Amino acid sequence: MTASHSALKKHFLARVLTLLVVTAIWQNAESSIVAGTPNVDVSDQISFRNDVLPILTKQGCNSGACHGALAGKGGFRLSLRGYDPESDYFNIVKQDRGRRVVLSDPGRSLVLAKPSGAIPHKGGLRFETDSDEYSTIADWIANGAAPPDDDDPQVVNIEISPERATQAVGDQREMSVTANFTDGNTRDVTRWVKWSSSNEAVATIDEAGTVTVIGPGEGAIVATYASKLAIARITVPYPTQELTGEQQELVDTRAPRNFIDELIDEQLKRLNLPASAGCSDSDFVRRAYVDTLGALPTVVEVQSFLGDASPEKRDRLIEELLARPEFVDYWTYRWSDVLMLNGNLLRPEALKAYYQWIHDRVEQNTPWDELVQEILTSTGNSYENGATNFFAINQDPEGMNENACQAFLGLSIGCAKCHNHPLEKWTNDQYYAMANLFARVRAKGWGGDGRNGDGNRTLYVVETGELTQPRTGKPQLPTPLDSEPIEFDDPTDRREALADWMTSPENPYFARSITNRVWANFFGVGLVEQVDDMRASNPASNDALLNAAAASLIEHEFDLKSLMRSILQSNAYQRSSQPLPGNAEETRFYSRYYPRRMMAEVLHDGVVQVTGVPSAFTKLEYAGSDIADTDFYPLGTKAIQLYDSAVMNYFLQTFGRNQRRITCECERSDEPSMVQVLHLSNGDTVNEKLKTSGSRVDQLLNLRRSGMSDAALLDEIYLACLARFPTDGERENLTGMLPGVGTGDEREVIEDLFWSILSSREFLFNH
């Protein structure tokens, strides 16, 4: 018993000693944890919403890569960037029996111990124990970890300083941000701001708000705090380039033609960028035809324009182009991209009705706001009122909501379906409030995908029905973004209020969005890039110009031709694409016209026009390699007249036709590829058309045998392909290569001459 008792005593002492050692270790760790915790002034109450959440956001704790992920991380979930304070508070303070917060001893709280490194943390060190971040959270816990309250002062907006600055490459400067609250107070929140740069080739910014200038141009510094956003502009002038006397003559010295030139010239001066001089008549006529009609000018049209000595001939041509039937085909096609006319989404007859409806509106020059209103409020049979097919493509309120915002406002709000938008101000509640405007749309014949049945559906609106917000289990009061709500018991068609709000001149997105789309068509680069991305954190390269152009469109009652006319008449549009030593590197400020490859359909139709041989469009390719015959497109139909993106054509596919699977210009590709080069070299589109009986090659051979001179032959080829006459050097070289009339290789040489031009950059690009 004595030995046993002695062993038991030793065992007991060992356990006590172990416990004392462990306690000492923990207390030592705890003392280091709480070392940075200052005494708390109870009168200075720290807000979970306005103080704690911004720290978690700044440190990335609630980012998508960390606890802000949909499933959280390590069993701990936060709302993305703090969009749901109530949920975040519960998960931090109450979840798992409150083990993340220790009110009696803040330093032992996991919400402090892990990010400060006192306890192992897979997310790594987020802040030190002697940091302001640590102290703020510790003070909040020591004061009782008060929850978010409806009476908490809310952030009204934030202001960034300086709002505009001109700097030199290599400069650094500090930015500051002030938050304005609903109680009238202001606070310097610079330390808690999330920073980003819209163009890191111009300037970068670190977490402390220090801007470092990298290169010339203009960029935006974006500050985000408590879901509010502010933008500062950084201008970095380009270095002065000495121009020779000959180069000086290539600088544009014309007086501004309209408001577009005034605002572009002002920015070019600010950036120290010279503008390239006006383009030649040959460049202008080809450029204007391609950008306005989606077609090359014919030989006769080019000769007529070049032979006109009138100083008003460009303005006169612009008016003629805006009135041409090809204008209707081209812009119907462009809007069909936006509205997703796709045989994988609609049956053929419904698709045809939708296309014809758009075609009729373009032909009638229906103002853009009226066109959009007609779509959003459409009812009736899908064959008789083609506009209703917008709702057949998007058959649920969420889809209707997302596609309407993307197509007509340039806003991608889909992220807000699950959480507050990570790059925009739109909340999860706003998403469902907006989507609830579509909750009462019904149709006879809906169900399954858009290709089921014959596509003959009747759209109508009921007087009851709501969309449930999954997070709350309740519907949101139907409300257009940033507008007034509609009562649940209002029996009128909610879409009417939506259409009025969306197309209102006061809507900050509607006019700017369509203005940017039209602008990008003519200049190749939108004032906002990407064209569909009109969020506030993606500012325009020239915001004053976008605002002025949108205001002009509103003033002209949303007549798109008025905007196009202003663009086409401007010096900026009519500039040469030839760069100067001082503007060769810039691609956003319109100091010159930017050459770009013609879009797939226009390029295809150009080859058809030059060769004189049409393409046959007889097959449709649906998802799952389902191929069907079609007789909807008679021989001679242009690619720009195809209303179904499911029409099979290898050339269009290779050169990046818009597939119309989503509302996004990213569906269209203008990136060069080896496949394109190989198709031009060896494919059947160009080569077979040149060999086909009755082609332009045959016509020129016959004319040559009837006495056409070599000079006239070369003129015909160059005018047809490039809208210009050959240069003296080209004429001299090619004349020596032409074989005699009727010789064995005559056709082959002329085919090769056509092929060499049709595969050249000068033909493939609009310039």
Secondary structure by P-SEA (a helix, b strand, c coil): caaaaaaaaaaaaaaaaaaaaaaaaaaaaaaaaaccccccccccccccccccaaaaaaacccccccccccccccccccccccccaaaaaaaacccccccccccccccccccccccccccccccccccccccaaaaaaaaaaaaccccccccccccccccccccbbbbcccbbbbbbbbbbccccccccccccbbbbbcccccccccccbbbbbccbbbbbbbbbcccbbbbbbbbbbccbbbbcaaaaaaccccccccaaaaaaaaaaaaacbbbbccccaaaaaaaaaaaaccccccaaaaaaaaaccccaaaaaaaaaaaacaaaaaaaaaaaaaaaccccccccaaaaaaaaaaaaaaaaacccaaaaaaaaaaccccccccccaaaaaacccaaaaaaaaaaaccccccccccccccccccccaaaaaaaaaaacccccccccccccccccbbbbbcccbbbbbccccccccccccccbbbbcccccccaaaaaaaaaaccccccaaaaaaaaaaaaaccccccccccccccccccccaaaaaaaaaaaaaaccaaaaaaaaaaacccccccccccccccccccccccbbbbcccaaaaaaaaaaaacbbbbbccccccccccccccccccccccccccccccccaaaaaaccccccccccccccccccaaaaaaaaccccccccccccccaaaaaaaaaaacccaaaaaaaaaaacccccccaaaaaaaaaacccccccaaaaaaaaaaaaaaacccccccc
